[in-house]
Amino acid sequence: MTLRRDEWIVLEDLGNQPDGAWITGIRPLEKPYRASTAVRDVAERGLCDLATDEVLDGLTIGGARPDWAARITPLGRTVLTYRALQDNPRPTIELAPVPTGFKVRGTDVDVLRAALAAAEAGALAGIDVPALRTALAGAVPVSGSRQHTLTTGEDGLAAVIAVLHLESLVRDSSGYHHLLRQMPPSS
């Protein structure tokens, strides 16, 4: 059974405390908890520990003994981490095996050369200059067309894809999509 909204609020508040730190209060529970049962429900799931009477005797709020205290368990921290990963998954991009050769349009070769010059001048960060230079050095015009065949390794392909992706975001996406259609599907 998934956690209710009030249980998530409790768990997040507990997770904001340093390891081993207790959140204390008086009944009814403070903060935006809808009911005092939320803390007990989180504890029943093993996501937090409730303080024993001995621990409560050692804790004070403004000089008075609190009615309750709770702290997050390692499982509770794991649940919060897992939830954050589900909300913000880390994308993993795996390149498929590099084809022996792929075709780019003549206009894309011009775009790649301009990007290489900008990257060499330091104006275009994030582009693998040696890999792009090697990929362009092997560009061979295809007879009877306006295309060029590039034969390169994974680094060169990644550099070409990066530049054509930038071009697709700024001006023209057809060269980028032309290249992607030639890539084998990743498994």
N, C-alpha and C positions, 0 to 999 in steps of 0.2 A: 504494500500500500504506500503510495507516495505521500510525502509530507504536505500538510496543509499550509496555507499562507502564514498563519500565525506561528507554526512550527519552524518555518524557514526564517522568520524574523528572529525567533529565539536563537536558532542555530547560527545565524549571521552575527548576531550580537555577541554570542559566546566566541565565535571565530575571530572577532576583532580584538579579543583580549590576548595577552601573551600566554604562552604555554603555562599551565598550572595555575593561572589566575582565576579567582572566583568572582562571579557576578553575584551580588547580594541584593536583597530587597526585603520589603515587608509585605504582608498580605493585605489586600490583593496585590498581585504582581504589578510592578510599575511598567513603564515604557508602553509601546503600542500593542502589548499582548492582549488578546481578547479575553483570555481566561487563564486562571492559574494552572489549568490542566495542560497548557501547551508545554511548559517546562517539564512536567512529569511525563507527558507523551514522548518528548524528545529523549528523556532519560530512559524510558522503557524500550526505546529502539536502540539503546546503547550509544547514542550520539553525544550524551553529556552525562556527567556524574552529579548526583545530588549530595550535598554535604550532610554528614552525619551530625548528630547532636553535639558530639565532642568538637567537631570542626566549627560548628556554629557558635559554640561557647568561646572559641578563640577569635572569632571575627566580630568586628564592631562597626556600626554605622552611626556616626555622631555620638559615640559612647554607648549605644544600645546594641543588644544582640539582634542580628537579623533573623527574620522568620524563615528565610530560605537562602540557599547559595547553590550555584551550579557552575560547572566548568566543562569545557569541551573535551571530548575524548579523541584519541587518534583516529578512530573511525569517523567521528564527526568532521574532523579536518579533511579527511579523505573524501567524504561526501561533498563538502564545499568545493574542493579542488575539482572533483569530477563534474560537478554542476557547472563550474566556470568553463571547463573544457567543452562541455556540451553546448554552452551558450556561445562560446567563441572558439570553434574548432580551428586547429592549426592546419592550414592547407598543406598538403604534401603533393608536390609536382614531381613526377618521375618521368623523365624523357624516355620515350620508346627507343628501341635500337635505331641507331643512325642509318638512314638509307645510304647506299653506295654513292648515290648522287641525287641531287634534287635541283629543280629548276626554279629560277626567279626571273621576274620580268626585267627587261632592260632598264626601265625606270627605277626598279627596286635596287639594281646595282648602283645607280647614281645616288640613291638615298643611302645605301650602305657606305659608299665612298665618302659622302658628305658627313655621315655620322662618325666614320673612322677619323676623318680630319678633325672633327670637333672633339672627339675623345682623346686624340693625341695631343691636342692643344689644352686639354684639361677642362674643357667646357662641358663635357658630357660624362658625368660620373656613372659608375656601375656597368660600363661596357668593357668587356675583356678585349683590350686593344690587340694583343698579340694573336689571339684566336680569330678576331675579325679580320685582321691583316692577312693571316694565313688563308682564311676562307676566300677572301677577295682575290688573293694571288692565284688561286686555282680556278677562277671564274673563266669558263670557256663559252663563247657565243655558240648558240645552236643555229646551224645553217638553215636559212630560209625562215627564221622567226626572229622575234625581238626578245627572245629569252636567253638566259645564260644557265649553264649547268655548273653547280658548285659541288665539289667533293671535299668533304671536311670531316673532322672528328666531332665528338660530342660537344667539346668546348666551342668550336667554330659554329656548329649548328645553334647552340644556345645563344651565342653572340648575335647571329643573324636573326634568330627569333626575337631576341630582346629589342633589336633596332626596329624590325618591322612591326613589332607590337607597339612601340612608341609611335611610329608613323601612323599606325591604325588609330591610335588615341587622339592624334593631333589633326591628321588630314585625310589619309586614304587607307582604308582597311582591306582593299582587294588584294594587295600583294601579300599581306599577312595571312589572309584566308587561303590564298592560292598555295602558300607554303604549307599551311596546316593540313590541307587536303591531301598532300603527298606523304604525310607522316603516317606510319602504320599505327593502328589503334593501340593504346597502352592497355596492358592487362591488369 
